[in-house]
Amino acid sequence: MYELWKRTADQLTPSELEWFACAAESALLTMQNIEDVLNGIALLVSSDEPGEGPIRAGSF
């Protein structure tokens, strides 16, 4: 991000500057959302693995 800033800071419009100011936070939130989704998928998969007894979760 710093390299991008160095190369373009003097050419950015006010709306682009606003986007740039929020880009790092937006990327962090997106990664946290992806982590939550992947954790949910992992829980579904692990609960559907054969375990003790014939009953399965039925997620897949």
Secondary structure, 3 states (H helix, E strand, C coil): CHHHHHHHHHHCCHHHHHHHHHHHHHHHHHHHHHHHHHHHHHHHHHHCCCCCCCCCCCCC
